[in-house]
Amino acid sequence: MSDPITFAICGCGSRGLEAYAPYQKRHPEQMKIVAGADTRPERLRLLREQYGVPEEMCFASDEALLSRPRLADVLIVATQDRQHVPTALKALDLGYHVLLEKPISPELDECLQLQEKAHETGRIVVVCHVLRYTRFYASLEALLRQGAVGKIESIDAMEHVGYWHYAHSFVRGNWRRKDETSPMILAKSCHDMDILRWLAGERCLKVQSFGSLDYFNAAHAPEGAADRCLNAGACREKCPYDAEKLYITGKDCSLSRTRGGWPSNVLVSEPTEEKIMDALRTGPYGRCVFHCDNDVVDHQTVNLEFAGNIHATFTMTAFTDKVYRTIKVAGTQGIVEGDTISNKLSLRRFGEEEQIIDLTTPPGSLSGHGGGDSGIMDQLCDLIRSGGTEGLTSVDASVESHVMALAAEASRLRGGQTIDLDAFRAE
Ligand SMILES: NC(=O)c1ccc[n+]([C@@H]2O[C@H](COP(=O)([O-])OP(=O)(O)OC[C@H]3O[C@@H](n4cnc5c(N)ncnc54)[C@H](O)[C@@H]3O)[C@@H](O)[C@H]2O)c1
């Protein structure tokens, strides 16, 4: 086996340090992290302590890291949404391959600029549409390509964001405002646009969308609500979004439930109950969900037309108890449907017995996103070793889903107007 592939990480937050870096622990023969950058010193300390990256290779910003000649084979770009493209362009010029967190950018111009630079430099750019690397979606795509349901006619997909995940990330957290990060349909559902495009196997031609931020605003604050949950009155008892309930005592994402992992470790590094309570007293995650500065939608639907007369519907909603996705693909010879909680597909070819395809794996055998976080790293390493450039989620494929998402947002803002994607790109 040749030497491990070397990696530098820009943005050692949840994704950089907890989704991709752990691959080194499982596959030291494949990955060696040699440098990193973050504006938060405690994240760099974790990089040093957990991965042995020397002090002189830990930088206080992406700019500082990129002011040096190329330090590694691959740069992982896991900063916030609007920081990705400038970093990735510079990295490609320096000769890095790039593993780029989604979304590429909320600006279509920047997406196209990156696509052009990737082609010009001939470097690998893999965008982190991790769902394609899960057993669930990979098996579904393989079934469809084998013609299991005949010609695909319609697809129906739903993203159940989960009430607590929505409150955490999209009301109190980093993705609550589209001017700071991205509109919801891009931030959360560019994965779904990518999956629909991939499963349809055809270009998307037109989209139409409706949606709004209906609930998480001052008009819905119960009596006794305050700026922070810890200062509120009796309304806390019945409020499922109460911050102490979510992060300390509740059953869905409390410290005991997450065992110190996500999302507890977004509030504070190396969380304890005491540190979390402090964060709820002073930080953004202790705010009342009806008194935040959020503006992204809490539910949205999209209708999509693909070439070949394939039509799809997609719904993203905050208002679900669990966090998962469902999908149903109907074709001329049968129908297949499944969900990412049971991890089972039900294939019913017309006139034949139902087949259940069980895609569950033993607990603990997969990393995050149903194995997608680790699957994307496997494929990136294979791609680099084989000298290829076209990954499963290369920049070309990814730009298509970004155009779909951005056009859906434009449609929503124009009251559901149908948007032709070629015209939208050219606009
Ligand atoms: N692929 C997926 O499924 C998936 C899931 C969640 C998030 N994301 C995306 O991943 C990206 C990162 O998300 P996250 O949850 O890790 O966020 P995060 O805030 O935890 O991490 C971002 C890190 O970047 C650091 N940073 C900020 N400015 C910097 C700079 N100039 N130089 C270097 N570091 C800097 C921050 O201090 C932080 O540690 C986002 O774009 C997000 O949309 C992707």
The ligand as an SDF file (V2000), in Angstrom:
LIG
                    3D

 44 48  0  0  0  0  0  0  0  0999 V2000
  -22.8550   17.5080    3.7150 N   0  0  0  0  0  0  0  0  0  0  0  0
  -23.7580   17.6620    4.6340 C   0  0  0  0  0  0  0  0  0  0  0  0
  -24.6610   16.8580    4.7860 O   0  0  0  0  0  0  0  0  0  0  0  0
  -23.6970   18.8440    5.5600 C   0  0  0  0  0  0  0  0  0  0  0  0
  -24.3250   18.7940    6.8110 C   0  0  0  0  0  0  0  0  0  0  0  0
  -24.2260   19.9080    7.6390 C   0  0  0  0  0  0  0  0  0  0  0  0
  -23.5540   21.0340    7.1990 C   0  0  0  0  0  0  0  0  0  0  0  0
  -22.9870   21.0700    5.9530 N   0  0  0  0  0  0  0  0  0  0  0  0
  -22.2640   22.2590    5.4620 C   0  0  0  0  0  0  0  0  0  0  0  0
  -20.9290   22.1970    5.9830 O   0  0  0  0  0  0  0  0  0  0  0  0
  -20.4300   23.5080    6.2220 C   0  0  0  0  0  0  0  0  0  0  0  0
  -19.9000   23.5970    7.6420 C   0  0  0  0  0  0  0  0  0  0  0  0
  -20.9580   23.3200    8.5400 O   0  0  0  0  0  0  0  0  0  0  0  0
  -20.6670   22.9910   10.0790 P   0  0  0  0  0  0  0  0  0  0  0  0
  -21.9110   22.4600   10.6540 O   0  0  0  0  0  0  0  0  0  0  0  0
  -19.4140   22.2020   10.2090 O   0  0  0  0  0  0  0  0  0  0  0  0
  -20.4280   24.4760   10.6220 O   0  0  0  0  0  0  0  0  0  0  0  0
  -19.5000   24.9170   11.8280 P   0  0  0  0  0  0  0  0  0  0  0  0
  -19.8580   26.3160   12.1320 O   0  0  0  0  0  0  0  0  0  0  0  0
  -19.5500   23.8980   12.9050 O   0  0  0  0  0  0  0  0  0  0  0  0
  -18.0220   24.8690   11.1840 O   0  0  0  0  0  0  0  0  0  0  0  0
  -17.4700   25.9050   10.4190 C   0  0  0  0  0  0  0  0  0  0  0  0
  -16.1010   26.2030   10.9980 C   0  0  0  0  0  0  0  0  0  0  0  0
  -15.4450   27.1680   10.1690 O   0  0  0  0  0  0  0  0  0  0  0  0
  -14.6980   28.0040   11.0430 C   0  0  0  0  0  0  0  0  0  0  0  0
  -14.3480   29.2290   10.3300 N   0  0  0  0  0  0  0  0  0  0  0  0
  -15.0670   30.3730   10.1750 C   0  0  0  0  0  0  0  0  0  0  0  0
  -14.3800   31.2750    9.4410 N   0  0  0  0  0  0  0  0  0  0  0  0
  -13.2100   30.6830    9.1090 C   0  0  0  0  0  0  0  0  0  0  0  0
  -12.0870   31.1010    8.3550 C   0  0  0  0  0  0  0  0  0  0  0  0
  -12.0240   32.3080    7.7900 N   0  0  0  0  0  0  0  0  0  0  0  0
  -11.0540   30.2310    8.2110 N   0  0  0  0  0  0  0  0  0  0  0  0
  -11.0940   29.0060    8.7760 C   0  0  0  0  0  0  0  0  0  0  0  0
  -12.1370   28.5600    9.5160 N   0  0  0  0  0  0  0  0  0  0  0  0
  -13.1750   29.3850    9.6830 C   0  0  0  0  0  0  0  0  0  0  0  0
  -15.6170   28.2050   12.2340 C   0  0  0  0  0  0  0  0  0  0  0  0
  -14.9250   28.6650   13.3770 O   0  0  0  0  0  0  0  0  0  0  0  0
  -16.1790   26.8050   12.4000 C   0  0  0  0  0  0  0  0  0  0  0  0
  -15.4020   26.0220   13.3080 O   0  0  0  0  0  0  0  0  0  0  0  0
  -21.5750   24.4660    5.9240 C   0  0  0  0  0  0  0  0  0  0  0  0
  -21.4190   25.0280    4.6430 O   0  0  0  0  0  0  0  0  0  0  0  0
  -22.7980   23.5650    5.9520 C   0  0  0  0  0  0  0  0  0  0  0  0
  -23.8600   24.0280    5.1330 O   0  0  0  0  0  0  0  0  0  0  0  0
  -23.0380   19.9930    5.1600 C   0  0  0  0  0  0  0  0  0  0  0  0
  1  2  1  0
  2  3  2  0
  2  4  1  0
  4  5  1  0
  4 44  2  0
  5  6  2  0
  6  7  1  0
  7  8  2  0
  8  9  1  0
  8 44  1  0
  9 10  1  0
  9 42  1  0
 10 11  1  0
 11 12  1  0
 11 40  1  0
 12 13  1  0
 13 14  1  0
 14 15  2  0
 14 16  1  0
 14 17  1  0
 17 18  1  0
 18 19  2  0
 18 20  1  0
 18 21  1  0
 21 22  1  0
 22 23  1  0
 23 24  1  0
 23 38  1  0
 24 25  1  0
 25 26  1  0
 25 36  1  0
 26 27  1  0
 26 35  1  0
 27 28  2  0
 28 29  1  0
 29 30  1  0
 29 35  2  0
 30 31  1  0
 30 32  2  0
 32 33  1  0
 33 34  2  0
 34 35  1  0
 36 37  1  0
 36 38  1  0
 38 39  1  0
 40 41  1  0
 40 42  1  0
 42 43  1  0
M  CHG  2   8   1  16  -1
M  END
$$$$
